[in-house]
Amino acid sequence: MQGNDYLVRAMLGDNQARLFALRTTDVVREAAASHQTTPVATAALGRTLTMGLVLGAMLKGEETISIQIKGDGPLMGIVVSANSNGHVKGYVGNPHVELPLRGDNKLDVGAAVGKGNLYVIRDLGLKEAYQGTVPLQTGEIGEDFAYYFANSEQTPSAVGLGVLVGVDGLPMASGGIVVQLLPDAVHDEQFIAALEQDLTKMSAVSSLFAQEQSVEQIVESIFPGLSVRFIDTHAVKFQCDCSWERFEQALVTLGSEELQEMVDANETIETICHFCNRRYEFTVDQLKSVLQGL
């Protein structure tokens, strides 16, 4: 599978580490277009969407995952939701944040996010969802997830995320590489040394995915000294599951008193989906119909 956005799962060495690699350029373009994000907001949201898809690939069946990054920076937080089918959606609190570039001429995602916490919530279809929480390390997203894996899931991991934004503010390339040591490899110093050597030499993730290469070719170029066994691939996309019917159900939860106030106001109500910015209108007659159904 080449070309459009997709995720690859692979094993490194003698099944000593598992790897997730994915191109998310179209995912991030769609998110940026939906939310009209500035470059630094595009980079922050894009990295988190990419990570959401990796976490989604670790799920089974109908399970879902939610990421909440609550920082005190001007971005005002990030929310991303993903499932095991390669679908992801997300938004930032302030899509119009503007910040000067860092000293190295890179987008200052860390300053935009600020200090705070990273929350990963897994809905496994049980009564209560599993939640892991760690303090943000840098706000640059990649390092924060490496810390999350090490501390919340006791899995040593290398996380590389990158979004290349053009001078016109539009995403040109986006992707991610996540490598996780498996238990049998934790004490294999030779394998770990070889893995670390390859990761140290790795180019910036955003520039890797800007190349005209398949995800598989990118993975092979990163780990020339290790055997790579590809397991499977699947397409990934930015997809919101909102609908008029879902917003109708949300109106039902407001209760008859509040709905009656809306009817009495005699105005069409407009609702907006946080995740994709789609708008759904409810006329007075439609509101009356919802009210009568209670």
Residue, then its C-alpha position, 0 to 999 in steps of 0.5 A: m500500500q503506497g501513496n495516501d495515509y496509512l499505518v504499518r505495524a512491524m517487528l524489529g530484530d528477533n521480535q524484540a520490539r514492535l513498531f508503528a509507522l504512519r503517514t498522516t498528511d491528509v489527516v492533518r490537512e483535513a483537520a487544519a481545513s476543518h478548524q482553520t488552524t494556525p501553523v503552530a496549532t496545526a503542528a500540535l493537533g497533527r502530532t496528537l492526531t497521529m498519536g491517537l491513530v497509533l493508540g487506536a491501532m493497539l485497540k481491539g474491536e469496538e474499543t475507542i481511545s481519547i487523548q486530552i492534553k490540558g496545558d496552561g498555554p495559549l492553545m487551551g488544550i487538545v482533544v483527540s478521539a480514535n478507534s481501531n478502524g483507523h478513524v481519528k478526530g480532534y480539535v484544539g481549544n484555540p485554533h487561532v493561536e499565534l506564536p513566534l518561532r523558536g530560536d531554531n526556526k521551528l514552530d513552538v508547540g511546547a510554548a503553545v501547549g504549556k505546562g499541565n497533564l496528558y490524559v489517555i482514556r481507553d473505553l474498553g466497553l466496560k462499566e468504567a473506562y481506563q485512564g492513565t495520567v502523566p504530567l506533560q514533560t515538554g508539551e512537544i507531544g512526542e516526548d510527552f507520550a514517550y514519558y506516558f508509555a514508560n510511566s503509565e504502561q511500563t513500556p520503554s518507547a521511542v516516539g517520533l512525531g512530525v508535521l511539516v507546515g509550508v510557508d502558506g500555513l498548510p500541512m505539507a507532510s505529517g507522520g509518526i514512528v513509535v518503537q516499543l521494546l518487548p519484555d524479552a528485549v529489555h536486557d538485550e544490550q546489543f539489540i538496544a544499542a543497535l536500536e538506539q544508534d539507528l534512532t539517534k541517526m534518524s532524520a526529523v520525522s516531518s522531513l522523512f514523510a515529506q519524501e516520495q517514499s512508502v511508509e515501509q521504505i521509510v521504516e527500512s531507511i531508519f533501521p538499516g542494521l536491524s531486520v524488519r518484519f512487516i505485519d500488516t497495514h491499514a488506511v487511516k483518515f480524519q473522520c467524525d461520526c457526528s450527525w443531525e440525529r446525534f445532536e437531536q439526542a443531545l437536545v433531548t438530554l437538556g430536558s423539557e424546560e430548557l427545550q420549551e425556552m428554545v421553542d418560546a424564543n421562536e428562533t432556529i437553533e444552530t449546533i456545532c460539532h467541536f471535532c469537525n466544525r460541522r453545523y446542524e440547524f434545528t427549526v422551531d418546528q423540529l424543536k417542538s417535535v423533540l419536545q413532544g417526544l419527551 
